[in-house]
Every structure is written in C-alpha cells, then in structure tokens.
Amino acid sequence: MKKIIYFLLAAMLYLPVNSQAQSAKGKIIYVLRTNYKDRETDEKVKQHIESLGYTVSFADESEPASKADGYDLVIISSTVSSQQLAGKYADVKIPVLMWENDILDDMRYTGKHKNVDFGEVEKEHYIWMVNAPHPLSGGIAAGMIAVYPKDQTMGWGKPGLGATIIATLPGQPDKAVIFGYEKGATMDYDFLAPARRVMIFLDNTTFTALNKNGLTLFDAAIKWAIERKGVN
C-alpha cells in the first residue's frame, strides 16, 4: 500500500512539472483546414512538435487572427485554403512559420505573381544550402543535400531584399525553399516584419516523408521562429 501511495504522489508531482516545462518552451497555435482530407498529416506534425517540448493548439482557418493572442508562434499549414486565409495573419506581432506558398504574397513574404514570385515544383528531393552559419540551417553544412528519400512537391518563394535565404532549389538561386525575416526587416511591399517570419518548403502531406536532414531543418525553423531568447 505504501508503494502504491508513493507512486501516485510521484505521478501527481511529475505531471504539473512536465506541463510547465512545455509551456516554458513555447505555446504554438497551428492554423489548418480542420475538415480536410489531409488532416492526418497535420495531426502528425502537431505530435512531432509536441515531442520537442512545445504546447500546440489547433485553430481552424476560419477563426480570426485574434485567436493567436497569448501564443508565442503561429504555424500555418499548407492545408489551409489560400482564398480563405489570405493575409489574415500578416500583421500579428508574434512570429509566423508557414509552408503554404499560395499565400506568400498575401503574407508579404514575396511579390504577387504566381510562378514568378512564388510557386512549387512537383518533383524534387534536393535543396541547395547557402547559409550554413545561420541558426535556420540547423548546423547543416553548405551544399546540396537531400531532404526527402525521393521526389516530392516543394514550395518556393522569391523573398524581398530584407530576407535571409537559407536554401534554394538546386541551380535556381532565385527560388528560395527556406528563408526568414528578422523582426523589423523589410519584406515585400515595403512591409516591415512585425516579428520573425519563416517559410519552409513542405506540402500538404510531405512532412512524414522528411529524412533526417529535413527534420533537422524543420526543427530549426521552429526553434528560430519562436523567438524566445534564453529559452531555446
């Protein structure tokens, strides 16, 4: 009986501490299209982020941007409808990480011309790392690396001059697949970033296909974007 009581008390003490540890790492609001065929992938992304120690809450694309109040990072999945979401989160004062290339213009990451300022390639699994010293590179050296074991769809953008470009499509330096803006940096349309902004190359269902390099870059994007100095 004493052993049972001891283990129950230990469990009660552990749970709040674990919860506090997650909150200390950061609270993330994850924007998606709730009723969509690719919801399963969003669930797996959420589980992975939580395994890193963050607290993650889903928000449907139809909900107002004020839903992000009190959070440390907004993540926008590519499962959102670009027409429905558009630039809803462009002005939020907290960092944003996204992988929906069709709203890069609405979010002021790039210019407005599809297939010129933003777009996607259907078959690619290599990227060209060009900024190894930056934290968004996750410690991966410069050069061409595979982020998937086989070809997948990849989103890209042609960011404004204030962006830090981390990786591009091989042989296409004007098509960035990972890039970020520091708070206060000039984005497109002379828009100043209200907080850090990051774009990464994922598509609706490709997260589960990422190899070790791809996961390293994804994790680095979250860590840098959330902008919790002294915590990460």
N, C-alpha and C positions, 0 to 999 in steps of 0.2 A: 504493500500500500504506500509506504514512504517513497519507493522508487517511482510509482505512478504519479504521485503528487509533485515530486521533483521535476519529472519530465514535462508535466502540464505547466508548471510555473516557468520552466525554461522556455517552452514554446511561446507562452504569453509575453515573455520578455523579448524574445527574438523578433516577433512579428512587427512591433512598432519600430524597432531599430532598423530593420530591413526597409520598411516603408519610408522612414526618414532618410535613409541613405539614397533611395531612389529620387526622392524629392530634391535632395541636395544636388544631385547630378543635373537635374533639369526637368521641367514639365513641358511636354510637347503636344500640340494639337495637330492632328493628322487629318487633312481635308481630302475627302474622296467622294465618289458617287456611291451612296450606300446600297441602292438596289441596282446592282450591275453584275454582269456575268463574271467579271474578273475580281470580284470581292475577295475570293480565297487568297489571291496573291497579296492584297493589301493586309489581310489578316496575318500572313506570314512575315511581311515587312514589320508590322507592329510588334509581333512576338520577338523578332530579332532585335529591334531597338530596345525593347524592354529588357532583353537579356544583357544589354550593355549597361543597364542600371538607370535608364530614364523612365519616367512615368509618361504614358502615351494615352491620349483620349481621341476617339474618332469624332469628326464633325462632318455633316453632310454638306455638299457643295451649295445647297440652297440656303444654308444658315448665314446670318450676317457676319461681317468681319469682326464685329464686336465680340464674337464668340472666342476670339483669341485673347481677350483681356485676361491678364493674370498668368499667361503662359510665357515660356522662355523662347519658344521656337515654333514657327508654323511650317509644316511639311505639306506640300501639295502633290498628290499623286497624279499620274497621267490618266487615271480612270475618270477624272472629272470631265464634264462637258466644257469645252473651251468657250462655247457661247454662253453657257450658264454662269461660269465662274468669271471669265474675262479678267479684269484687273481689280477684282474685289479686294485683294489683299495687298495692293501696291503701296498703300500709304501706312500700313501698320508699322508701329515703332519698335517692333521686335524682329529678329532675324527670320528669313524665309529660305527654305531649301525646297526645290521643286524639280520635277522631271517631265512636265507637260510642255513640249516645245511649242504647241499651238497658242500658248498664252504668253510666250516670251515677250512679244510686242506689247500686250496689254499690261504686263507687269513692269514694263520699261527696261527690261534686260537687253532688248535688241530693237532694231528698226522694225517696220511694219510689213515688209514684203516677204511673203512665204516663198521658200525655196531660194531666197536671196539672203535674207537676214536671219532666217531660222528654217528648220525643216528636219528631215530624218532620212537616214539611209536604211534600206531593208536588210542588207546583208553585210555585216562587219563584225569581227570579234577582236580586232586590234585597235589600240589607240596609241597616239604619239605623246609621250610625257615630255613637257617642255619647261617645267618649272619645279625641278626636284627639291630645291631648298624650302619651298613654301609648305606650311603645315597641311594644306589641302592635298598635297601629294602623298601623304601618309608614309613618308620615308622611302617611297619607291624611286629608284634611280631614273634619270632621263633616258629617253629612247623608246623604241616601240615595244609594247607589251600586249599580251592577250588578257582581256578581262572576262571573256567567255570561252568555253572549250570549243564552241562552233559558232557560226554566224547567227546574229540576232539583229533585230531592229534597234537602231541607235538614234537618239535625238541630238541635234546640234544647234548652235546659235552663233551669230556674228556679233559679239558684245561691243558696247561702247568703249571709248578710249580709257575710261576710268576703271575698267575691269582688270583683274589678274587672271590670265589664262593659264590653266594647269595642263590641259591636254587637248589635242585636236585629232581629227581624223587623219590617218596616215597620208602624207602627201598633199593634204589640203589645210594649210595653216590658217585659212580664213574661216574654217568650220570648227569651232571650239566645242568639245563634248564635256569638259569640266571647266567652269570658270566661276569667279566670285567677285563681289564688290564689297569693299570695306564701307563701314558706316561713313557717310559724308562724301563718298566717291561719286563722280558724275556718271550716271547711267545714260541710256539713250533719252532723246527728247530734252536734254539738259536737266534731267531729273536727278536730284541728289538722294542717294540711298538713305532711307530713314534708319536703317540698321543693316547688318550684314545680309547679303543676298548671294545665294549659290544655285547653280544649275549643274545637274549631273545627267548622264546620257540614258538613263533607264527608259523602258517602255512598259506598257500595262502588265505584262506577265514575265518580264525578263529577270526580275530580282532573284528568283530561285535558280536561275542558270548561271549567276555570277561565280567565277572561280575565286581563288584566294586573293588575287590582285584586285579583282572587282570589289570584293567585300571590304578589303582594306581601304580602298578609296571611298566607298560608301560610308564606312565608319568615320573616316577622317572628315568627310563633308559635314556630318552631324556635329562632330566634336568642334570643328572650327566655327560652324554657323551659329551654334547656340550661344556663343559669346559670353560664357560665364567665366571670366578671368579668375584664376586662382582656384577654380573648382575642377576643371578638366585637366 
